[in-house]
């Protein structure tokens, strides 16, 4: 299965600016990408799930996987890599900021035998999907998970939804770092700890703090 991993290395994760400067955001985004690619490698090498990763990047990046530079908007760029005719191999699209992703989570994404498999993100996004039918095209504008359901339904395609905490958790806001620190098993969690971040519980709420020393 071809797996497309979209990645934007320039000025990434701007909503993390309250807790990370630009250099930190660049390094953290790259670490999350490396975690996603490591999980894909584990699937192929250790679990016998054949995957063919491609990083679809808005600028050149050296990441140990094939990279195609495409500076178009996400929707247009991804659509050019989806199946175009019957018999084409399925294509998965996995976002590069899924810091909690594991081999088991991606196996759960690849398993359903539907024309389109969707892993919703929190807030209405689409964090990962598998496309097996050439009549489907993505639309990442707005509430994309709703749009993707509508696109599949209008094309008469079967749809499966994957209910996965690990695939639903993308990292955009400072509050998302709590999930990485509590549940992350890859280098992103290690990176945050080494950068001084830790989990704190106050007044019944869980948050992150950073030791600047």
WOJO-V990420 format. One record per residue. N is the residue number from 0. SS is DSSP state (hx for helix, st for strand, lp for the rest). PHI is phi in whole degrees, 0 to 359 (* if undefined). OMEGA is omega in degrees with one decimal (999 if undefined). Layout:
n ss phi omega
N SS PHI OMEGA
N SS PHI OMEGA
//
This chain:
n ss phi omega
0 lp * 172.9
1 st 286 178.0
2 st 241 179.1
3 st 264 -179.5
4 st 243 179.4
5 st 290 -177.4
6 st 211 177.9
7 lp 241 -174.7
8 lp 281 -177.3
9 lp 271 177.9
10 lp 46 -177.1
11 lp 281 168.6
12 lp 52 -177.0
13 hx 296 179.4
14 hx 286 172.5
15 hx 270 -177.5
16 lp 303 178.2
17 lp 298 -176.3
18 lp 238 -179.6
19 lp 222 174.5
20 lp 285 -173.6
21 hx 298 179.0
22 hx 298 178.4
23 hx 294 179.1
24 hx 294 177.4
25 hx 298 -178.5
26 hx 294 -178.5
27 hx 291 178.0
28 hx 300 178.9
29 hx 295 178.8
30 hx 294 176.8
31 hx 296 175.4
32 hx 302 -179.8
33 hx 299 177.3
34 hx 297 179.6
35 hx 298 180.0
36 hx 294 177.6
37 hx 296 177.9
38 hx 296 177.6
39 hx 298 177.7
40 hx 297 178.6
41 hx 296 177.5
42 hx 302 -176.3
43 hx 289 -171.3
44 hx 277 -170.3
45 hx 251 -174.2
46 lp 249 175.8
47 lp 71 176.3
48 lp 259 -174.6
49 lp 290 177.9
50 lp 231 -178.1
51 st 233 -173.2
52 st 284 173.2
53 st 221 175.0
54 st 272 178.8
55 st 260 -168.4
56 st 246 177.3
57 lp 281 175.5
58 lp 207 -177.8
59 lp 299 178.4
60 lp 211 178.1
61 lp 261 -173.0
62 lp 226 178.3
63 lp 79 176.5
64 lp 223 177.1
65 lp 302 -178.3
66 st 234 170.3
67 st 245 179.9
68 st 272 179.5
69 lp 212 -174.8
70 lp 265 174.8
71 lp 286 174.5
72 lp 298 -173.0
73 hx 305 -176.6
74 hx 301 -177.0
75 hx 295 -178.4
76 hx 295 -177.8
77 hx 295 -176.3
78 hx 301 179.8
79 lp 288 -178.8
80 lp 249 178.2
81 lp 276 179.1
82 lp 305 -179.0
83 lp 244 179.0
84 lp 208 177.7
85 lp 301 -179.7
86 lp 96 175.3
87 lp 294 175.9
88 lp 296 175.4
89 lp 295 178.8
90 st 235 172.7
91 st 257 174.1
92 st 239 -176.6
93 st 236 -177.3
94 lp 291 -172.6
95 lp 279 -177.3
96 lp 252 177.9
97 lp 270 -171.6
98 lp 289 179.2
99 lp 259 -173.0
100 lp 296 177.8
101 lp 228 175.3
102 hx 304 -179.1
103 hx 296 179.5
104 hx 296 179.3
105 hx 287 173.4
106 hx 301 177.1
107 hx 295 176.4
108 hx 288 -175.0
109 hx 281 -169.3
110 hx 289 -175.3
111 lp 299 -179.1
112 lp 264 179.3
113 lp 247 178.2
114 lp 298 179.2
115 st 224 176.8
116 st 242 -173.8
117 st 239 169.8
118 st 250 -177.1
119 st 292 169.9
120 lp 261 175.9
121 lp 293 177.7
122 lp 84 173.2
123 lp 98 178.8
124 lp 275 175.8
125 st 240 -174.8
126 st 274 178.1
127 st 201 175.3
128 st 202 173.7
129 st 236 -179.8
130 st 241 178.7
131 lp 248 -174.4
132 lp 244 -177.3
133 lp 290 179.5
134 lp 278 -178.7
135 lp 260 173.3
136 lp 225 -176.5
137 lp 276 171.8
138 lp 212 -174.2
139 lp 269 178.6
140 lp 278 175.0
141 lp 69 -179.8
142 lp 280 -168.1
143 hx 294 -179.4
144 hx 295 176.3
145 hx 294 -179.9
146 hx 296 -179.5
147 hx 293 174.5
148 hx 298 -178.7
149 hx 295 179.9
150 hx 299 179.8
151 hx 295 -178.6
152 hx 296 -179.4
153 hx 295 177.7
154 lp 271 179.4
155 lp 72 -175.2
156 lp 260 175.3
157 lp 281 -176.8
158 st 230 171.9
159 st 240 177.8
160 st 248 179.7
161 lp 254 179.8
162 lp 268 -173.8
163 lp 224 176.4
164 hx 302 -176.2
165 hx 291 177.3
166 hx 279 -179.3
167 hx 282 -173.9
168 lp 263 169.8
169 lp 262 -172.6
170 lp 250 -180.0
171 lp 233 -173.4
172 lp 249 175.6
173 lp 306 179.8
174 lp 297 179.8
175 hx 293 -179.3
176 hx 294 175.5
177 hx 303 -177.3
178 hx 295 179.6
179 hx 296 -179.0
180 hx 292 -177.9
181 hx 279 -169.0
182 hx 237 -176.9
183 lp 291 179.3
184 lp 242 -176.8
185 lp 249 -175.2
186 hx 287 -179.9
187 hx 297 177.9
188 hx 296 177.5
189 hx 298 179.7
190 hx 301 -179.5
191 hx 297 179.9
192 hx 296 179.8
193 hx 292 176.5
194 lp 276 175.4
195 lp 98 -179.0
196 st 276 175.0
197 st 210 179.6
198 st 269 176.0
199 st 231 177.7
200 st 242 178.5
201 st 222 177.3
202 lp 53 176.9
203 lp 78 -179.9
204 st 246 178.4
205 st 251 -178.1
206 st 217 175.3
207 st 247 170.9
208 st 228 -179.4
209 st 235 175.7
210 lp 277 -175.4
211 lp 284 179.3
212 lp 277 999
//
